[in-house]
Amino acid sequence: MKLVPYLLAFRKTSSPILQTSLINLYQPLKSSFTRTFTSDFKDTNVSDDSTPDTPSTVAKKSRRKYNVSINVIGSPQINSDIHMLSFEKMVKKDVRQSCSKMISLNLSKFPLSSTREFFIDVTLTDDKAITDLNRKHLKHDYPTDVLSFHNDQLAHQDEMNECAGLHSFAMLGELVISLDTAQKQATQRGHSLHDECRILLVHGLLHLVGYDHERNAESHSEMAAAERRLMKAVKWEGQGLIDLADTCKELISDVKPLPVSNKEKVKRRNIRTSKKKPKEIDEEKSDV
């Protein structure tokens, strides 16, 4: 019996539930079949002699691969001047670029620095579909901009990497983006849908690798700083999603109420000091 069929199945699947089952099956067998695993995945391009590695072979060995799957569910609305297929290609390129920078900057809270190959699914959908997911998984009955479904097994990725070596891989998880909500937010913030999706991708990717801005104030600041660092690294314009949300809250808190006239102040004072209810006062005025 070999581990190869199970590991290939894990490599192809994007279902977190199926991945968990395969990992649980893999863990007890790891110690017994380590030799089989490494021999079956042996790199035929690397010689077995003791010749030292050249810079080119070292670069080839350390090269990472990012496999991105883009899915479209529902009927998301985008600008008529952008074809959906072209938009999918742009999103796929952005995911690879941002994921590559995130790993190279070692922003992940999981042990991914030695992982050679990454898999990630991105679903573009509409408000109706993301509302259903938001209700099912987070108990929130309203549409949102992005949902992240991470792989719990990433915390044990170092064990996988130790066994797999140059053939190590990791399924980061899945991002779901509502293009309907993204379009509305892009219009409100004065930038394009593409820029808004980049902001959501950065936010979602950081959630996949262990960040949670809702845990406490320290985690909030930490994730906001990671967003700024990643946005700067990929040279994308604009702020991170957390900074944008914080700025919006500050603007709302800075809004001052309209001035109240002296006549209105006297009226409110009389209502507060009177033993009668406001409704009774209004009825007396109407009788007069």
C-alpha atoms as one frame of an Amber mdcrd trajectory, in Angstrom:
protein
   0.000   0.000   0.000   1.303   3.412  -0.932   0.516   6.972   0.095   0.616
   8.231  -3.476  -3.110   7.783  -4.370  -4.221   9.572  -1.214  -1.808  12.453
  -1.675  -2.759  12.880  -5.325  -6.403  12.980  -4.303  -5.580  15.643  -1.705
  -3.668  17.578  -4.336  -6.625  17.661  -6.727  -9.452  18.350  -4.299 -10.536
  21.822  -3.206 -12.976  20.595  -0.565 -11.766  21.422   2.973 -13.846  18.524
   4.345 -12.294  16.005   1.962  -8.840  17.422   2.614  -9.317  16.930   6.354
 -10.304  13.313   5.819  -7.279  12.677   3.620  -4.906  14.385   6.037  -6.301
  12.359   8.947  -5.691   9.243   6.887  -2.207  10.397   5.968  -0.951  11.253
   9.453  -0.919   7.696  10.947   0.767   6.327   7.825   3.471   8.985   7.541
   6.091   7.341   9.731   5.651   3.918   8.114   5.714   5.040   4.505   8.112
   7.988   4.482  10.611   6.093   2.330   7.898   5.056  -0.171   6.548   8.582
  -0.359   9.911  10.198  -1.083  10.914   7.603  -3.670   7.649   7.861  -5.584
   7.995  11.643  -5.800  11.684  11.665  -6.587  12.770  14.473  -8.919  14.286
  12.746 -11.968  15.944  16.006 -13.058  18.215  16.082 -10.009  21.257  13.819
 -10.126  22.189  11.589  -7.230  25.887  12.431  -7.289  27.593  14.746  -4.864
  28.061  17.558  -7.389  27.352  20.889  -5.660  24.288  22.817  -6.781  24.785
  25.697  -9.174  22.809  28.955  -8.746  20.477  27.885 -11.549  19.641  24.515
  -9.961  19.127  26.117  -6.575  16.727  28.631  -8.126  14.881  25.820  -9.892
  14.516  23.851  -6.672  13.296  26.861  -4.690  10.809  28.034  -7.310   7.232
  28.079  -6.076   4.116  27.349  -8.091   0.688  28.909  -7.537  -2.368  27.085
  -8.869  -5.426  29.357  -8.967  -8.915  28.169  -9.845 -11.512  30.828 -10.735
 -15.211  29.938 -10.566 -18.255  32.066 -11.415 -21.526  31.278  -9.630 -24.849
  33.080  -9.978 -25.265  36.236 -12.064 -22.728  38.813 -10.840 -23.093  42.215
 -12.473 -20.016  44.018 -13.775 -19.510  47.006 -16.057 -20.533  46.363 -19.652
 -17.084  47.444 -20.914 -15.419  44.501 -19.105 -15.910  40.986 -20.412 -16.285
  38.416 -17.633 -13.659  36.101 -19.126 -11.123  38.936 -19.267 -11.981  39.898
 -15.721 -11.415  36.317 -14.541  -7.949  36.355 -16.096  -7.108  39.617 -14.325
  -8.265  38.208 -10.988  -6.230  35.019 -11.482  -3.099  37.053 -12.222  -3.721
  39.227  -9.152  -4.168  36.185  -6.898  -0.875  34.680  -8.063   0.972  37.971
  -7.632  -0.391  38.783  -4.175  -0.045  35.198  -2.929   3.558  35.053  -4.150
   4.443  38.292  -2.354   2.630  37.201   0.792   4.661  33.988   0.991   7.979
  35.633   0.076   7.436  38.301   2.749   6.681  35.500   5.245   3.400  37.109
   6.258   1.736  33.762   6.912   1.115  32.699  10.496   1.440  29.098   9.361
   4.711  27.305   8.434   4.550  27.831   4.661   7.999  29.237   3.866   9.331
  25.866   2.644   6.182  24.892   0.719   6.823  24.614  -3.005   3.318  24.522
  -4.476   0.081  26.266  -3.483  -3.552  25.747  -4.444  -6.313  28.309  -3.990
  -9.898  28.604  -5.240 -11.603  31.944  -5.905 -15.349  32.158  -6.552 -16.883
  35.278  -8.095 -20.575  35.479  -7.339 -23.554  37.787  -6.711 -25.212  39.147
  -3.580 -27.831  36.395  -3.447 -25.303  33.549  -3.394 -22.958  35.200  -0.890
 -25.918  36.013   1.385 -26.763  32.306   1.484 -23.155  31.466   2.419 -23.011
  34.276   4.986 -26.219  33.025   6.587 -25.115  29.391   6.603 -21.575  29.826
   7.933 -21.623  33.087   9.923 -25.346  33.419  10.791 -25.483  36.840   9.085
 -28.515  37.271   6.864 -27.148  39.928   4.505 -24.662  40.198   1.614 -20.980
  40.906   2.249 -17.975  41.656   0.063 -15.645  38.683   0.703 -15.730  35.399
   2.624 -12.657  33.290   3.418 -12.714  29.542   4.009  -9.306  28.469   5.273
  -7.737  25.027   5.558  -7.368  24.010   9.219  -4.529  21.633   8.343  -2.158
  24.505   7.463  -1.105  24.566  11.114   0.568  21.193  10.487   2.103  22.143
   7.143   5.670  21.827   8.461   5.133  18.084   8.971   3.956  17.728   5.378
   6.898  19.773   4.100   9.418  17.730   6.073   8.164  14.558   4.444   7.557
  15.882   0.926  10.662  18.034   0.474  10.744  19.652  -2.978   7.273  18.272
  -3.705   5.532  19.903  -0.747   2.195  21.528  -1.452  -0.585  23.287   0.443
  -4.239  24.018  -0.190  -4.680  27.528   1.204  -8.470  27.542   1.013 -11.209
  29.360  -0.867 -12.221  32.995  -1.310 -15.747  34.032  -2.300 -16.215  37.579
  -3.614 -19.536  39.220  -4.398 -19.009  41.364  -7.481 -22.352  43.084  -6.802
 -21.169  44.379  -3.412 -17.673  45.039  -4.749 -19.110  47.220  -7.524 -21.166
  49.250  -5.035 -18.150  49.776  -2.774 -15.944  50.698  -5.724 -18.436  53.387
  -6.755 -18.628  54.746  -3.191 -14.840  54.822  -2.835 -14.163  56.326  -6.244
 -12.106  53.586  -7.855 -12.619  50.740 -10.323 -14.116  47.310  -9.685 -10.707
  45.803 -10.421  -9.074  47.908  -7.688 -11.815  46.941  -5.230 -11.325  43.240
  -5.979  -7.598  43.629  -5.344  -8.363  45.113  -1.922 -10.711  42.216  -1.158
  -8.173  39.647  -2.367  -5.482  40.981  -0.034  -7.918  40.957   2.884  -9.168
  37.460   2.091  -5.703  35.970   1.566  -4.513  37.207   4.951  -7.542  35.567
   6.567  -6.539  32.288   4.887  -3.069  32.374   6.460  -4.194  32.994  10.019
  -5.129  36.669  10.489  -8.359  37.682  12.238  -9.007  41.391  12.764 -12.171
  40.716  14.784 -10.413  38.836  17.615  -9.154  41.877  19.529  -7.612  45.335
  19.074  -4.092  43.942  18.725  -5.154  41.491  15.995  -7.030  44.315  14.267
  -3.924  46.496  14.118  -1.724  43.559  13.113  -3.888  42.616  10.135  -4.245
  46.252   9.049  -0.449  46.573   9.025  -0.129  43.322   7.025  -2.607  44.669
   4.463  -0.603  47.863   4.075   2.639  45.929   3.689   1.211  43.548   1.081
  -0.523  46.304  -0.898   2.767  48.202  -1.019   4.723  45.094  -2.053   2.487
  44.379  -5.050   2.384  48.114  -5.880  -1.413  48.374  -5.865  -3.025  51.720
  -5.249  -5.345  52.511  -2.380  -5.697  51.482   1.247  -6.353  48.073   2.729
  -9.908  47.068   3.571  -9.438  47.540   7.318  -7.980  51.038   6.906 -10.852
  51.951   4.582 -13.398  50.731   7.128 -11.652  52.560   9.986 -11.546  55.779
   7.952 -15.273  55.466   7.272 -15.981  55.029  11.001 -13.895  58.102  11.814
 -15.788  60.181   9.259 -19.120  59.090  10.737 -17.975  59.878  14.289 -16.781
  63.317  13.172 -20.240  64.284  11.843 -21.754  66.853  14.216 -25.528  67.200
  14.745 -27.317  70.186  13.248 -27.694  73.204  15.568 -30.970  73.344  17.500
 -32.868  76.626  17.849 -33.613  78.114  21.286 -37.326  77.552  20.741 -36.754
  73.855  20.074 -34.518  73.579  23.175 -37.282  75.066  25.391 -39.815  72.664
  23.883 -37.611  69.639  24.556 -36.902  70.835  28.120 -40.625  71.195  28.845
 -41.275  67.670  27.577 -38.502  66.203  29.732 -39.599  68.049  32.919 -43.345
  67.495  32.463 -44.988  64.551  34.243 -47.264  64.110  31.258 -46.218  61.993
  28.321 -45.292  63.757  25.045 -48.378  62.243  23.415 -50.639  63.826  26.042
 -48.972  67.203  25.539 -49.561  67.019  21.783 -53.228  66.102  22.371 -53.699
  69.140  24.657 -52.183  71.450  22.043 -54.493  70.056  19.376 -57.556  70.654
  21.605 -56.561  74.299  21.988
